[in-house]
């Protein structure tokens, strides 16, 4: 099965044929999963001329903490970087590092900002096999409202060598339920963003205080004298 995104389309189309004829040496390069989002290994982030030719403007470097000394931004003056230090094992919680809701330092927000500004973003880990593909699978799953296995297939049809570990696959499955639940809440009639609700509550409190002040009568001369005597 192949899932392709056509220019101008808001959702992917699904076919039964692979998008590319995979060759072993292609694992050393990056592949475009859909227009503007590329996935690959660290090696693909080391060639500035190649990245410029691909139009890459942003790089999400997702690395194991043990690899921080070697897997790092190479061109911070030329490109925008996000660096996430994680444990590349089945126990690592990826979900807390992914969504926009927890801040602009997270992977989804970084990718969103890159694409919305007209940029092109490369997402990589060391080998481009398990860690960074897991983030990309979650991203395309939510962006195109896919089931987890369709999202996995979409990414794998472009980069055949990906193989998220069992722990990451479990979290990818869990994220399908999370993003669908969030969409349900956000699309519910009368749903309001927390910040908007908080601002409205603060405005209501201010209005109530002003109204109470207006209703409160001025003290009489006798009452004022009593206050002065105390």
C-alpha positions as CSV (number, residue, x, y, z in Angstrom):
1,X,0.0,0.0,0.0
2,X,1.2,3.5,-0.8
3,X,-0.1,6.8,0.6
4,X,0.7,9.9,-1.5
5,X,0.1,13.5,-0.9
6,X,-0.6,15.5,-4.1
7,X,0.0,19.3,-4.4
8,X,-3.0,21.3,-3.3
9,X,-4.5,18.3,-1.5
10,X,-5.4,18.4,2.2
11,X,-5.4,14.6,2.7
12,X,-3.3,11.7,1.3
13,X,-4.5,9.3,-1.3
14,X,-3.8,5.6,-0.8
15,X,-2.7,3.2,-3.5
16,X,-1.3,-0.3,-3.6
17,X,2.1,0.4,-5.1
18,X,5.3,1.6,-3.5
19,X,6.3,5.2,-4.2
20,X,10.0,4.5,-4.7
21,X,12.2,1.6,-5.7
22,X,14.3,1.3,-2.6
23,X,18.1,0.7,-2.7
24,X,20.2,0.0,0.3
25,X,22.4,3.1,-0.1
26,X,19.3,5.3,0.1
27,X,19.3,4.8,3.9
28,X,22.3,7.2,4.0
29,X,20.3,10.0,2.5
30,X,17.0,11.7,3.5
31,X,13.6,11.2,1.8
32,X,10.7,13.6,1.4
33,X,7.7,12.1,3.2
34,X,5.3,14.8,2.0
35,X,6.1,18.2,0.5
36,X,8.2,20.1,3.0
37,X,8.9,17.3,5.5
38,X,12.1,15.1,5.1
39,X,13.3,12.2,7.2
40,X,16.8,10.8,7.3
41,X,19.9,9.9,9.3
42,X,22.4,12.3,10.9
43,X,24.6,11.9,7.9
44,X,22.1,13.7,5.7
45,X,22.4,16.8,8.0
46,X,26.2,17.1,7.5
47,X,26.1,18.2,3.9
48,X,25.1,21.9,3.7
49,X,25.2,22.1,-0.1
50,X,22.9,19.1,-0.4
51,X,20.5,20.6,2.2
52,X,20.5,23.9,0.4
53,X,19.7,22.1,-2.9
54,X,16.8,20.4,-1.2
55,X,15.6,23.8,0.2
56,X,15.9,22.7,3.8
57,X,15.6,25.6,6.2
58,X,14.9,23.8,9.5
59,X,16.5,20.7,11.1
60,X,15.0,18.7,14.0
61,X,17.9,16.8,15.6
62,X,16.6,14.1,17.8
63,X,19.5,12.3,19.5
64,X,20.3,9.8,22.2
65,X,21.8,11.6,25.2
66,X,24.9,9.4,24.8
67,X,25.4,10.7,21.3
68,X,25.3,14.4,22.1
69,X,29.0,14.8,21.6
70,X,28.8,13.8,18.0
71,X,25.2,14.1,16.8
72,X,24.8,17.9,16.9
73,X,23.9,20.9,14.8
74,X,26.5,21.5,12.1
75,X,25.3,24.8,10.6
76,X,23.6,26.8,13.4
77,X,24.3,30.1,11.6
78,X,22.7,29.0,8.4
79,X,19.7,26.8,9.5
80,X,17.1,26.8,12.3
81,X,17.6,23.9,14.7
82,X,15.6,22.0,17.3
83,X,17.6,19.6,19.5
84,X,15.8,17.0,21.6
85,X,17.9,14.8,23.9
86,X,16.2,11.5,24.6
87,X,16.9,7.9,25.6
88,X,16.8,5.7,22.4
89,X,15.2,2.8,24.1
90,X,11.7,1.3,24.5
91,X,11.2,3.0,27.9
92,X,11.6,6.6,26.5
93,X,8.4,8.6,26.6
94,X,8.1,10.2,23.2
95,X,4.6,11.6,23.5
96,X,5.5,14.2,26.1
97,X,8.1,15.6,23.7
98,X,5.8,15.8,20.7
99,X,2.7,17.9,20.8
100,X,2.2,21.6,20.5
101,X,0.2,21.8,23.7
102,X,3.3,21.7,25.9
103,X,5.3,24.5,24.3
104,X,7.1,25.7,21.2
105,X,10.2,23.7,22.0
106,X,8.4,20.4,21.1
107,X,8.7,18.6,17.8
108,X,5.2,19.1,16.4
109,X,5.3,22.9,17.0
110,X,8.8,23.1,15.4
111,X,7.7,21.3,12.3
112,X,4.4,23.3,12.1
113,X,6.2,26.6,12.4
114,X,8.7,25.5,9.7
115,X,6.0,24.5,7.2
116,X,3.7,27.5,8.0
117,X,6.6,29.9,7.3
118,X,7.2,28.3,3.9
119,X,10.3,26.4,5.0
120,X,11.3,22.8,4.6
121,X,12.3,20.7,7.6
122,X,14.6,17.7,8.0
123,X,13.9,15.4,10.9
124,X,16.8,13.1,11.8
125,X,18.3,11.0,14.5
126,X,21.6,9.1,14.2
127,X,20.5,6.3,11.9
128,X,17.0,7.5,10.8
129,X,15.7,4.0,11.6
130,X,13.7,4.1,14.8
131,X,13.8,7.4,16.8
132,X,13.2,10.2,14.3
133,X,10.8,8.1,12.2
134,X,8.6,7.6,15.3
135,X,8.1,11.4,15.6
136,X,7.4,11.7,11.9
137,X,4.8,8.9,12.0
138,X,3.0,10.7,14.8
139,X,3.2,14.0,12.9
140,X,1.7,12.6,9.7
141,X,-0.9,10.6,11.6
142,X,-2.3,13.8,13.2
143,X,-1.8,16.1,10.3
144,X,-3.7,13.8,7.9
145,X,-6.0,12.2,10.5
146,X,-4.8,8.7,9.8
147,X,-4.8,5.5,11.8
148,X,-1.4,4.6,13.2
149,X,-0.7,1.8,10.8
150,X,-1.6,3.9,7.8
151,X,0.8,6.6,9.0
152,X,3.5,4.0,9.5
153,X,2.9,2.8,6.0
154,X,3.0,6.3,4.6
155,X,6.4,7.0,6.1
156,X,7.8,3.6,5.2
157,X,6.8,3.9,1.6
158,X,9.1,6.8,1.4
159,X,11.9,5.6,3.7
160,X,11.7,1.8,3.5
161,X,14.4,1.1,6.1
162,X,12.5,2.5,9.1
163,X,11.8,0.2,12.0
164,X,10.6,1.8,15.2
165,X,11.2,-0.3,18.3
166,X,8.3,-2.1,20.0
167,X,8.1,0.6,22.8
168,X,7.8,3.4,20.2
169,X,5.2,1.4,18.2
170,X,3.1,1.1,21.4
171,X,3.3,4.9,21.9
172,X,2.4,5.6,18.3
173,X,-0.7,3.5,18.7
174,X,-1.5,5.4,21.9
175,X,-1.0,8.7,20.2
176,X,-3.8,7.9,17.7
177,X,-6.3,7.8,20.6
178,X,-4.8,11.0,22.1
179,X,-5.0,13.1,19.0
180,X,-8.5,11.9,18.1
181,X,-9.7,12.7,21.6
182,X,-8.1,16.2,21.4
183,X,-9.9,16.8,18.1
184,X,-13.2,15.7,19.5
185,X,-12.8,18.1,22.4
186,X,-11.7,21.0,20.2
187,X,-14.6,20.5,17.7
188,X,-17.3,20.2,20.4
189,X,-19.9,23.0,20.3
190,X,-19.1,25.7,22.8
191,X,-15.5,24.4,23.3
192,X,-13.2,27.3,24.3
193,X,-9.5,27.4,24.6
194,X,-8.2,27.4,28.2
195,X,-6.5,30.8,27.7
196,X,-9.6,32.3,26.3
197,X,-11.7,30.9,29.2
198,X,-9.3,32.2,31.7
199,X,-9.2,35.7,30.2
200,X,-13.0,35.8,30.1
201,X,-13.2,34.8,33.7
202,X,-10.7,37.5,34.6
203,X,-12.7,40.1,32.6
204,X,-15.9,39.0,34.3
205,X,-14.3,39.4,37.7
206,X,-13.1,42.9,36.8
207,X,-16.6,43.9,35.6
208,X,-18.2,42.5,38.8
209,X,-15.7,44.5,40.9
210,X,-16.4,47.7,39.0
211,X,-20.1,47.1,39.2
212,X,-19.9,46.5,43.0
213,X,-17.9,49.7,43.4
214,X,-20.5,51.7,41.4
215,X,-23.3,50.2,43.6
216,X,-21.6,50.9,46.9
217,X,-23.0,54.2,48.4
218,X,-20.8,57.0,49.5
219,X,-20.4,57.1,53.3
220,X,-22.6,59.7,55.1
221,X,-21.0,62.5,57.0
222,X,-21.8,60.8,60.3
223,X,-20.3,57.5,59.1
224,X,-17.1,59.3,57.9
225,X,-16.8,60.9,61.4
226,X,-17.1,57.5,63.0
227,X,-14.3,56.2,60.8
228,X,-12.1,59.2,61.6
229,X,-12.6,58.7,65.3
230,X,-11.4,55.1,65.1
